[in-house]
Amino acid sequence: MKADALRGHLDPLILAVVEAAPLHGYAIIEALSARSGGELDLPTGTVYPALRRLEAAGYLESDWSEVGGRRRRTYRLSRAGRRQLREARSEWQVFSRVVDGVLGPA
């Protein structure tokens, strides 16, 4: 999948994978890949700045934890992040319906 196709959609994708349970950065990258059937193979240089941006916006909260003897920052959805994710899902449904109406069979 082209990186341009993700423009404007990465933040809600990250919020969606963190919704079920707190995850550290690399686990978020793996979850995005797994949930997309391997189509989203994002570099850390794309995901980690987005995580910092989402935390600064108040959509994610984080704590340091130790995983396998290594310290990792674990991210979880905040209350504001849950609201943002609901809004993003609603906007996506409208957007995908409109695009499907245009690109779908005539």
Backbone as XML, in Angstrom:
<?xml version="1.0"?>
<chain id="A" units="angstrom">
  <residue number="1" name="MET">
    <atom name="N" x="0.849" y="-1.173" z="0.000"/>
    <atom name="CA" x="0.000" y="0.000" z="0.000"/>
    <atom name="C" x="0.896" y="1.237" z="0.000"/>
  </residue>
  <residue number="2" name="LYS">
    <atom name="N" x="0.564" y="2.214" z="-0.799"/>
    <atom name="CA" x="1.347" y="3.442" z="-0.903"/>
    <atom name="C" x="1.174" y="4.278" z="0.360"/>
  </residue>
  <residue number="3" name="ALA">
    <atom name="N" x="2.270" y="4.883" z="0.793"/>
    <atom name="CA" x="2.245" y="5.710" z="2.001"/>
    <atom name="C" x="1.280" y="6.881" z="1.855"/>
  </residue>
  <residue number="4" name="ASP">
    <atom name="N" x="1.136" y="7.403" z="0.630"/>
    <atom name="CA" x="0.211" y="8.517" z="0.404"/>
    <atom name="C" x="-1.225" y="8.137" z="0.754"/>
  </residue>
  <residue number="5" name="ALA">
    <atom name="N" x="-1.572" y="6.875" z="0.585"/>
    <atom name="CA" x="-2.938" y="6.429" z="0.878"/>
    <atom name="C" x="-3.245" y="6.519" z="2.367"/>
  </residue>
  <residue number="6" name="LEU">
    <atom name="N" x="-2.215" y="6.504" z="3.194"/>
    <atom name="CA" x="-2.407" y="6.574" z="4.648"/>
    <atom name="C" x="-2.519" y="7.997" z="5.172"/>
  </residue>
  <residue number="7" name="ARG">
    <atom name="N" x="-2.152" y="8.953" z="4.364"/>
    <atom name="CA" x="-2.141" y="10.337" z="4.823"/>
    <atom name="C" x="-3.500" y="10.700" z="5.422"/>
  </residue>
  <residue number="8" name="GLY">
    <atom name="N" x="-3.476" y="11.131" z="6.671"/>
    <atom name="CA" x="-4.706" y="11.509" z="7.356"/>
    <atom name="C" x="-5.412" y="10.359" z="8.050"/>
  </residue>
  <residue number="9" name="HIS">
    <atom name="N" x="-4.927" y="9.136" z="7.858"/>
    <atom name="CA" x="-5.601" y="7.970" z="8.439"/>
    <atom name="C" x="-4.754" y="7.228" z="9.470"/>
  </residue>
  <residue number="10" name="LEU">
    <atom name="N" x="-3.478" y="7.557" z="9.572"/>
    <atom name="CA" x="-2.599" y="6.827" z="10.473"/>
    <atom name="C" x="-3.031" y="6.961" z="11.935"/>
  </residue>
  <residue number="11" name="ASP">
    <atom name="N" x="-3.382" y="8.167" z="12.354"/>
    <atom name="CA" x="-3.747" y="8.362" z="13.760"/>
    <atom name="C" x="-4.924" y="7.483" z="14.178"/>
  </residue>
  <residue number="12" name="PRO">
    <atom name="N" x="-6.039" y="7.473" z="13.433"/>
    <atom name="CA" x="-7.137" y="6.590" z="13.845"/>
    <atom name="C" x="-6.772" y="5.109" z="13.771"/>
  </residue>
  <residue number="13" name="LEU">
    <atom name="N" x="-5.895" y="4.731" z="12.844"/>
    <atom name="CA" x="-5.469" y="3.333" z="12.774"/>
    <atom name="C" x="-4.717" y="2.940" z="14.041"/>
  </residue>
  <residue number="14" name="ILE">
    <atom name="N" x="-3.857" y="3.826" z="14.502"/>
    <atom name="CA" x="-3.119" y="3.558" z="15.743"/>
    <atom name="C" x="-4.073" y="3.497" z="16.920"/>
  </residue>
  <residue number="15" name="LEU">
    <atom name="N" x="-4.992" y="4.448" z="17.003"/>
    <atom name="CA" x="-5.961" y="4.439" z="18.108"/>
    <atom name="C" x="-6.761" y="3.139" z="18.105"/>
  </residue>
  <residue number="16" name="ALA">
    <atom name="N" x="-7.105" y="2.649" z="16.936"/>
    <atom name="CA" x="-7.905" y="1.419" z="16.838"/>
    <atom name="C" x="-7.146" y="0.198" z="17.352"/>
  </residue>
  <residue number="17" name="VAL">
    <atom name="N" x="-5.853" y="0.102" z="17.060"/>
    <atom name="CA" x="-5.117" y="-1.083" z="17.515"/>
    <atom name="C" x="-4.813" y="-1.025" z="19.009"/>
  </residue>
  <residue number="18" name="VAL">
    <atom name="N" x="-4.786" y="0.184" z="19.580"/>
    <atom name="CA" x="-4.524" y="0.324" z="21.014"/>
    <atom name="C" x="-5.829" y="0.217" z="21.814"/>
  </residue>
  <residue number="19" name="GLU">
    <atom name="N" x="-6.950" y="0.242" z="21.132"/>
    <atom name="CA" x="-8.252" y="0.238" z="21.801"/>
    <atom name="C" x="-8.445" y="-0.967" z="22.720"/>
  </residue>
  <residue number="20" name="ALA">
    <atom name="N" x="-8.084" y="-2.139" z="22.280"/>
    <atom name="CA" x="-8.355" y="-3.369" z="23.039"/>
    <atom name="C" x="-7.460" y="-3.525" z="24.255"/>
  </residue>
  <residue number="21" name="ALA">
    <atom name="N" x="-6.204" y="-3.135" z="24.124"/>
    <atom name="CA" x="-5.256" y="-3.341" z="25.224"/>
    <atom name="C" x="-4.046" y="-2.437" z="25.021"/>
  </residue>
  <residue number="22" name="PRO">
    <atom name="N" x="-3.385" y="-2.052" z="26.101"/>
    <atom name="CA" x="-2.162" y="-1.251" z="25.976"/>
    <atom name="C" x="-1.082" y="-2.024" z="25.213"/>
  </residue>
  <residue number="23" name="LEU">
    <atom name="N" x="-0.335" y="-1.302" z="24.382"/>
    <atom name="CA" x="0.728" y="-1.914" z="23.578"/>
    <atom name="C" x="1.939" y="-0.998" z="23.547"/>
  </residue>
  <residue number="24" name="HIS">
    <atom name="N" x="3.114" y="-1.591" z="23.415"/>
    <atom name="CA" x="4.313" y="-0.790" z="23.200"/>
    <atom name="C" x="4.456" y="-0.542" z="21.701"/>
  </residue>
  <residue number="25" name="GLY">
    <atom name="N" x="5.336" y="0.385" z="21.349"/>
    <atom name="CA" x="5.458" y="0.838" z="19.962"/>
    <atom name="C" x="5.623" y="-0.263" z="18.938"/>
  </residue>
  <residue number="26" name="TYR">
    <atom name="N" x="6.557" y="-1.177" z="19.167"/>
    <atom name="CA" x="6.782" y="-2.231" z="18.184"/>
    <atom name="C" x="5.573" y="-3.146" z="18.072"/>
  </residue>
  <residue number="27" name="ALA">
    <atom name="N" x="4.879" y="-3.403" z="19.183"/>
    <atom name="CA" x="3.665" y="-4.230" z="19.142"/>
    <atom name="C" x="2.557" y="-3.533" z="18.355"/>
  </residue>
  <residue number="28" name="ILE">
    <atom name="N" x="2.537" y="-2.211" z="18.387"/>
    <atom name="CA" x="1.560" y="-1.452" z="17.592"/>
    <atom name="C" x="1.864" y="-1.640" z="16.109"/>
  </residue>
  <residue number="29" name="ILE">
    <atom name="N" x="3.136" y="-1.568" z="15.750"/>
    <atom name="CA" x="3.538" y="-1.781" z="14.354"/>
    <atom name="C" x="3.146" y="-3.190" z="13.910"/>
  </residue>
  <residue number="30" name="GLU">
    <atom name="N" x="3.400" y="-4.184" z="14.750"/>
    <atom name="CA" x="3.028" y="-5.563" z="14.419"/>
    <atom name="C" x="1.513" y="-5.731" z="14.300"/>
  </residue>
  <residue number="31" name="ALA">
    <atom name="N" x="0.758" y="-5.088" z="15.187"/>
    <atom name="CA" x="-0.706" y="-5.188" z="15.141"/>
    <atom name="C" x="-1.258" y="-4.545" z="13.874"/>
  </residue>
  <residue number="32" name="LEU">
    <atom name="N" x="-0.702" y="-3.414" z="13.477"/>
    <atom name="CA" x="-1.141" y="-2.773" z="12.229"/>
    <atom name="C" x="-0.892" y="-3.694" z="11.041"/>
  </residue>
  <residue number="33" name="SER">
    <atom name="N" x="0.265" y="-4.327" z="11.031"/>
    <atom name="CA" x="0.587" y="-5.254" z="9.949"/>
    <atom name="C" x="-0.344" y="-6.461" z="9.961"/>
  </residue>
  <residue number="34" name="ALA">
    <atom name="N" x="-0.540" y="-7.041" z="11.128"/>
    <atom name="CA" x="-1.384" y="-8.242" z="11.229"/>
    <atom name="C" x="-2.833" y="-7.940" z="10.855"/>
  </residue>
  <residue number="35" name="ARG">
    <atom name="N" x="-3.366" y="-6.838" z="11.373"/>
    <atom name="CA" x="-4.774" y="-6.521" z="11.122"/>
    <atom name="C" x="-5.019" y="-6.083" z="9.685"/>
  </residue>
  <residue number="36" name="SER">
    <atom name="N" x="-3.960" y="-5.694" z="8.979"/>
    <atom name="CA" x="-4.109" y="-5.284" z="7.579"/>
    <atom name="C" x="-3.702" y="-6.388" z="6.614"/>
  </residue>
  <residue number="37" name="GLY">
    <atom name="N" x="-3.470" y="-7.589" z="7.128"/>
    <atom name="CA" x="-3.035" y="-8.679" z="6.258"/>
    <atom name="C" x="-1.665" y="-8.427" z="5.660"/>
  </residue>
  <residue number="38" name="GLY">
    <atom name="N" x="-0.836" y="-7.675" z="6.373"/>
    <atom name="CA" x="0.510" y="-7.388" z="5.895"/>
    <atom name="C" x="0.617" y="-6.176" z="4.984"/>
  </residue>
  <residue number="39" name="GLU">
    <atom name="N" x="-0.487" y="-5.546" z="4.676"/>
    <atom name="CA" x="-0.467" y="-4.383" z="3.778"/>
    <atom name="C" x="0.155" y="-3.157" z="4.426"/>
  </residue>
  <residue number="40" name="LEU">
    <atom name="N" x="0.018" y="-3.031" z="5.746"/>
    <atom name="CA" x="0.607" y="-1.905" z="6.456"/>
    <atom name="C" x="1.905" y="-2.359" z="7.121"/>
  </residue>
  <residue number="41" name="ASP">
    <atom name="N" x="3.005" y="-2.098" z="6.454"/>
    <atom name="CA" x="4.324" y="-2.436" z="6.972"/>
    <atom name="C" x="5.040" y="-1.111" z="7.193"/>
  </residue>
  <residue number="42" name="LEU">
    <atom name="N" x="4.727" y="-0.483" z="8.327"/>
    <atom name="CA" x="5.170" y="0.878" z="8.563"/>
    <atom name="C" x="6.504" y="0.925" z="9.307"/>
  </residue>
  <residue number="43" name="PRO">
    <atom name="N" x="7.366" y="1.835" z="8.903"/>
    <atom name="CA" x="8.652" y="1.974" z="9.601"/>
    <atom name="C" x="8.466" y="2.677" z="10.944"/>
  </residue>
  <residue number="44" name="THR">
    <atom name="N" x="9.402" y="2.425" z="11.843"/>
    <atom name="CA" x="9.342" y="3.058" z="13.162"/>
    <atom name="C" x="9.378" y="4.575" z="13.045"/>
  </residue>
  <residue number="45" name="GLY">
    <atom name="N" x="10.046" y="5.095" z="12.033"/>
    <atom name="CA" x="10.136" y="6.534" z="11.814"/>
    <atom name="C" x="8.818" y="7.169" z="11.448"/>
  </residue>
  <residue number="46" name="THR">
    <atom name="N" x="7.834" y="6.368" z="11.107"/>
    <atom name="CA" x="6.486" y="6.863" z="10.838"/>
    <atom name="C" x="5.613" y="6.719" z="12.077"/>
  </residue>
  <residue number="47" name="VAL">
    <atom name="N" x="5.722" y="5.594" z="12.758"/>
    <atom name="CA" x="4.823" y="5.281" z="13.864"/>
    <atom name="C" x="5.186" y="6.030" z="15.147"/>
  </residue>
  <residue number="48" name="TYR">
    <atom name="N" x="6.458" y="6.050" z="15.513"/>
    <atom name="CA" x="6.828" y="6.677" z="16.790"/>
    <atom name="C" x="6.518" y="8.174" z="16.853"/>
  </residue>
  <residue number="49" name="PRO">
    <atom name="N" x="6.759" y="8.944" z="15.792"/>
    <atom name="CA" x="6.327" y="10.349" z="15.848"/>
    <atom name="C" x="4.803" y="10.484" z="15.989"/>
  </residue>
  <residue number="50" name="ALA">
    <atom name="N" x="4.064" y="9.586" z="15.356"/>
    <atom name="CA" x="2.598" y="9.612" z="15.483"/>
    <atom name="C" x="2.180" y="9.307" z="16.920"/>
  </residue>
  <residue number="51" name="LEU">
    <atom name="N" x="2.863" y="8.362" z="17.563"/>
    <atom name="CA" x="2.553" y="8.052" z="18.960"/>
    <atom name="C" x="2.800" y="9.265" z="19.852"/>
  </residue>
  <residue number="52" name="ARG">
    <atom name="N" x="3.904" y="9.956" z="19.628"/>
    <atom name="CA" x="4.196" y="11.159" z="20.425"/>
    <atom name="C" x="3.158" y="12.247" z="20.171"/>
  </residue>
  <residue number="53" name="ARG">
    <atom name="N" x="2.747" y="12.393" z="18.911"/>
    <atom name="CA" x="1.738" y="13.397" z="18.552"/>
    <atom name="C" x="0.399" y="13.076" z="19.214"/>
  </residue>
  <residue number="54" name="LEU">
    <atom name="N" x="0.000" y="11.800" z="19.176"/>
    <atom name="CA" x="-1.263" y="11.384" z="19.783"/>
    <atom name="C" x="-1.240" y="11.544" z="21.294"/>
  </residue>
  <residue number="55" name="GLU">
    <atom name="N" x="-0.089" y="11.300" z="21.892"/>
    <atom name="CA" x="0.021" y="11.493" z="23.346"/>
    <atom name="C" x="-0.033" y="12.982" z="23.688"/>
  </residue>
  <residue number="56" name="ALA">
    <atom name="N" x="0.638" y="13.814" z="22.914"/>
    <atom name="CA" x="0.617" y="15.266" z="23.151"/>
    <atom name="C" x="-0.788" y="15.836" z="22.990"/>
  </residue>
  <residue number="57" name="ALA">
    <atom name="N" x="-1.569" y="15.235" z="22.088"/>
    <atom name="CA" x="-2.946" y="15.677" z="21.863"/>
    <atom name="C" x="-3.896" y="15.169" z="22.950"/>
  </residue>
  <residue number="58" name="GLY">
    <atom name="N" x="-3.416" y="14.259" z="23.791"/>
    <atom name="CA" x="-4.245" y="13.729" z="24.867"/>
    <atom name="C" x="-5.050" y="12.499" z="24.489"/>
  </residue>
  <residue number="59" name="TYR">
    <atom name="N" x="-4.792" y="11.931" z="23.306"/>
    <atom name="CA" x="-5.539" y="10.752" z="22.856"/>
    <atom name="C" x="-4.939" y="9.447" z="23.360"/>
  </residue>
  <residue number="60" name="LEU">
    <atom name="N" x="-3.661" y="9.478" z="23.688"/>
    <atom name="CA" x="-2.980" y="8.318" z="24.256"/>
    <atom name="C" x="-2.344" y="8.718" z="25.574"/>
  </residue>
  <residue number="61" name="GLU">
    <atom name="N" x="-2.243" y="7.748" z="26.464"/>
    <atom name="CA" x="-1.489" y="7.895" z="27.701"/>
    <atom name="C" x="-0.436" y="6.804" z="27.684"/>
  </residue>
  <residue number="62" name="SER">
    <atom name="N" x="0.660" y="7.017" z="28.402"/>
    <atom name="CA" x="1.715" y="6.008" z="28.370"/>
    <atom name="C" x="2.362" y="5.843" z="29.730"/>
  </residue>
  <residue number="63" name="ASP">
    <atom name="N" x="2.970" y="4.701" z="29.902"/>
    <atom name="CA" x="3.749" y="4.364" z="31.082"/>
    <atom name="C" x="4.951" y="3.567" z="30.617"/>
  </residue>
  <residue number="64" name="TRP">
    <atom name="N" x="6.006" y="3.613" z="31.400"/>
    <atom name="CA" x="7.156" y="2.758" z="31.126"/>
    <atom name="C" x="6.905" y="1.413" z="31.783"/>
  </residue>
  <residue number="65" name="SER">
    <atom name="N" x="7.236" y="0.354" z="31.072"/>
    <atom name="CA" x="7.115" y="-0.994" z="31.620"/>
    <atom name="C" x="8.344" y="-1.788" z="31.204"/>
  </residue>
  <residue number="66" name="GLU">
    <atom name="N" x="8.520" y="-2.916" z="31.836"/>
    <atom name="CA" x="9.641" y="-3.776" z="31.476"/>
    <atom name="C" x="9.087" y="-5.009" z="30.774"/>
  </residue>
  <residue number="67" name="VAL">
    <atom name="N" x="9.565" y="-5.228" z="29.559"/>
    <atom name="CA" x="9.128" y="-6.366" z="28.751"/>
    <atom name="C" x="10.380" y="-7.119" z="28.331"/>
  </residue>
  <residue number="68" name="GLY">
    <atom name="N" x="10.495" y="-8.369" z="28.757"/>
    <atom name="CA" x="11.658" y="-9.173" z="28.408"/>
    <atom name="C" x="12.971" y="-8.546" z="28.857"/>
  </residue>
  <residue number="69" name="GLY">
    <atom name="N" x="12.944" y="-7.882" z="30.006"/>
    <atom name="CA" x="14.154" y="-7.267" z="30.525"/>
    <atom name="C" x="14.485" y="-5.912" z="29.907"/>
  </residue>
  <residue number="70" name="ARG">
    <atom name="N" x="13.625" y="-5.426" z="29.018"/>
    <atom name="CA" x="13.860" y="-4.133" z="28.366"/>
    <atom name="C" x="12.760" y="-3.157" z="28.760"/>
  </residue>
  <residue number="71" name="ARG">
    <atom name="N" x="13.142" y="-1.910" z="28.992"/>
    <atom name="CA" x="12.141" y="-0.878" z="29.294"/>
    <atom name="C" x="11.482" y="-0.432" z="28.001"/>
  </residue>
  <residue number="72" name="ARG">
    <atom name="N" x="10.159" y="-0.403" z="28.034"/>
    <atom name="CA" x="9.400" y="0.037" z="26.855"/>
    <atom name="C" x="8.269" y="0.938" z="27.293"/>
  </residue>
  <residue number="73" name="ARG">
    <atom name="N" x="7.966" y="1.893" z="26.458"/>
    <atom name="CA" x="6.821" y="2.765" z="26.724"/>
    <atom name="C" x="5.580" y="2.053" z="26.191"/>
  </residue>
  <residue number="74" name="THR">
    <atom name="N" x="4.609" y="1.898" z="27.066"/>
    <atom name="CA" x="3.367" y="1.223" z="26.703"/>
    <atom name="C" x="2.262" y="2.264" z="26.601"/>
  </residue>
  <residue number="75" name="TYR">
    <atom name="N" x="1.539" y="2.232" z="25.494"/>
    <atom name="CA" x="0.503" y="3.227" z="25.214"/>
    <atom name="C" x="-0.884" y="2.628" z="25.407"/>
  </residue>
  <residue number="76" name="ARG">
    <atom name="N" x="-1.790" y="3.450" z="25.931"/>
    <atom name="CA" x="-3.185" y="3.049" z="26.080"/>
    <atom name="C" x="-4.070" y="4.225" z="25.656"/>
  </residue>
  <residue number="77" name="LEU">
    <atom name="N" x="-5.269" y="3.905" z="25.271"/>
    <atom name="CA" x="-6.229" y="4.913" z="24.834"/>
    <atom name="C" x="-6.735" y="5.703" z="26.036"/>
  </residue>
  <residue number="78" name="SER">
    <atom name="N" x="-6.788" y="7.003" z="25.913"/>
    <atom name="CA" x="-7.364" y="7.853" z="26.955"/>
    <atom name="C" x="-8.862" y="8.006" z="26.670"/>
  </residue>
  <residue number="79" name="ARG">
    <atom name="N" x="-9.553" y="8.639" z="27.577"/>
    <atom name="CA" x="-10.990" y="8.901" z="27.368"/>
    <atom name="C" x="-11.184" y="9.768" z="26.114"/>
  </residue>
  <residue number="80" name="ALA">
    <atom name="N" x="-10.334" y="10.779" z="25.962"/>
    <atom name="CA" x="-10.404" y="11.635" z="24.770"/>
    <atom name="C" x="-10.077" y="10.827" z="23.517"/>
  </residue>
  <residue number="81" name="GLY">
    <atom name="N" x="-9.160" y="9.871" z="23.632"/>
    <atom name="CA" x="-8.807" y="9.010" z="22.505"/>
    <atom name="C" x="-9.971" y="8.138" z="22.077"/>
  </residue>
  <residue number="82" name="ARG">
    <atom name="N" x="-10.750" y="7.660" z="23.040"/>
    <atom name="CA" x="-11.945" y="6.859" z="22.707"/>
    <atom name="C" x="-12.953" y="7.704" z="21.941"/>
  </residue>
  <residue number="83" name="ARG">
    <atom name="N" x="-13.156" y="8.947" z="22.387"/>
    <atom name="CA" x="-14.066" y="9.853" z="21.668"/>
    <atom name="C" x="-13.552" y="10.124" z="20.262"/>
  </residue>
  <residue number="84" name="GLN">
    <atom name="N" x="-12.248" y="10.382" z="20.160"/>
    <atom name="CA" x="-11.644" y="10.658" z="18.852"/>
    <atom name="C" x="-11.796" y="9.458" z="17.922"/>
  </residue>
  <residue number="85" name="LEU">
    <atom name="N" x="-11.604" y="8.257" z="18.446"/>
    <atom name="CA" x="-11.733" y="7.053" z="17.634"/>
    <atom name="C" x="-13.169" y="6.879" z="17.154"/>
  </residue>
  <residue number="86" name="ARG">
    <atom name="N" x="-14.148" y="7.135" z="18.021"/>
    <atom name="CA" x="-15.564" y="7.059" z="17.599"/>
    <atom name="C" x="-15.845" y="8.031" z="16.459"/>
  </residue>
  <residue number="87" name="GLU">
    <atom name="N" x="-15.349" y="9.264" z="16.607"/>
    <atom name="CA" x="-15.536" y="10.269" z="15.554"/>
    <atom name="C" x="-14.856" y="9.842" z="14.252"/>
  </residue>
  <residue number="88" name="ALA">
    <atom name="N" x="-13.642" y="9.317" z="14.357"/>
    <atom name="CA" x="-12.900" y="8.890" z="13.167"/>
    <atom name="C" x="-13.611" y="7.745" z="12.458"/>
  </residue>
  <residue number="89" name="ARG">
    <atom name="N" x="-14.169" y="6.824" z="13.221"/>
    <atom name="CA" x="-14.916" y="5.710" z="12.609"/>
    <atom name="C" x="-16.149" y="6.224" z="11.878"/>
  </residue>
  <residue number="90" name="SER">
    <atom name="N" x="-16.840" y="7.162" z="12.475"/>
    <atom name="CA" x="-18.026" y="7.737" z="11.845"/>
    <atom name="C" x="-17.649" y="8.464" z="10.547"/>
  </residue>
  <residue number="91" name="GLU">
    <atom name="N" x="-16.589" y="9.276" z="10.613"/>
    <atom name="CA" x="-16.118" y="9.980" z="9.422"/>
    <atom name="C" x="-15.672" y="9.001" z="8.346"/>
  </residue>
  <residue number="92" name="TRP">
    <atom name="N" x="-15.017" y="7.907" z="8.749"/>
    <atom name="CA" x="-14.545" y="6.916" z="7.786"/>
    <atom name="C" x="-15.722" y="6.241" z="7.080"/>
  </residue>
  <residue number="93" name="GLN">
    <atom name="N" x="-16.777" y="5.940" z="7.801"/>
    <atom name="CA" x="-17.943" y="5.305" z="7.179"/>
    <atom name="C" x="-18.522" y="6.198" z="6.097"/>
  </residue>
  <residue number="94" name="VAL">
    <atom name="N" x="-18.643" y="7.485" z="6.378"/>
    <atom name="CA" x="-19.158" y="8.423" z="5.368"/>
    <atom name="C" x="-18.191" y="8.505" z="4.194"/>
  </residue>
  <residue number="95" name="PHE">
    <atom name="N" x="-16.899" y="8.682" z="4.484"/>
    <atom name="CA" x="-15.892" y="8.800" z="3.438"/>
    <atom name="C" x="-15.870" y="7.567" z="2.541"/>
  </residue>
  <residue number="96" name="SER">
    <atom name="N" x="-15.850" y="6.378" z="3.140"/>
    <atom name="CA" x="-15.765" y="5.152" z="2.339"/>
    <atom name="C" x="-17.031" y="4.944" z="1.508"/>
  </residue>
  <residue number="97" name="ARG">
    <atom name="N" x="-18.174" y="5.341" z="2.043"/>
    <atom name="CA" x="-19.424" y="5.228" z="1.278"/>
    <atom name="C" x="-19.392" y="6.159" z="0.060"/>
  </residue>
  <residue number="98" name="VAL">
    <atom name="N" x="-18.886" y="7.375" z="0.267"/>
    <atom name="CA" x="-18.802" y="8.337" z="-0.828"/>
    <atom name="C" x="-17.815" y="7.857" z="-1.891"/>
  </residue>
  <residue number="99" name="VAL">
    <atom name="N" x="-16.644" y="7.428" z="-1.485"/>
    <atom name="CA" x="-15.629" y="6.971" z="-2.443"/>
    <atom name="C" x="-16.119" y="5.719" z="-3.165"/>
  </residue>
  <residue number="100" name="ASP">
    <atom name="N" x="-16.741" y="4.808" z="-2.447"/>
    <atom name="CA" x="-17.277" y="3.611" z="-3.094"/>
    <atom name="C" x="-18.348" y="3.968" z="-4.115"/>
  </residue>
  <residue number="101" name="GLY">
    <atom name="N" x="-19.142" y="4.986" z="-3.799"/>
    <atom name="CA" x="-20.165" y="5.434" z="-4.751"/>
    <atom name="C" x="-19.559" y="5.979" z="-6.029"/>
  </residue>
  <residue number="102" name="VAL">
    <atom name="N" x="-18.399" y="6.578" z="-5.916"/>
    <atom name="CA" x="-17.731" y="7.146" z="-7.097"/>
    <atom name="C" x="-16.905" y="6.098" z="-7.806"/>
  </residue>
  <residue number="103" name="LEU">
    <atom name="N" x="-16.123" y="5.329" z="-7.083"/>
    <atom name="CA" x="-15.214" y="4.363" z="-7.707"/>
    <atom name="C" x="-15.850" y="3.012" z="-8.000"/>
  </residue>
  <residue number="104" name="GLY">
    <atom name="N" x="-16.965" y="2.717" z="-7.336"/>
    <atom name="CA" x="-17.628" y="1.431" z="-7.533"/>
    <atom name="C" x="-18.201" y="1.322" z="-8.938"/>
  </residue>
  <residue number="105" name="PRO">
    <atom name="N" x="-18.752" y="0.163" z="-9.223"/>
    <atom name="CA" x="-19.337" y="-0.042" z="-10.556"/>
    <atom name="C" x="-20.430" y="0.983" z="-10.848"/>
  </residue>
  <residue number="106" name="ALA">
    <atom name="N" x="-20.484" y="1.412" z="-12.075"/>
    <atom name="CA" x="-21.476" y="2.431" z="-12.491"/>
    <atom name="C" x="-22.864" y="1.825" z="-12.570"/>
  </residue>
</chain>
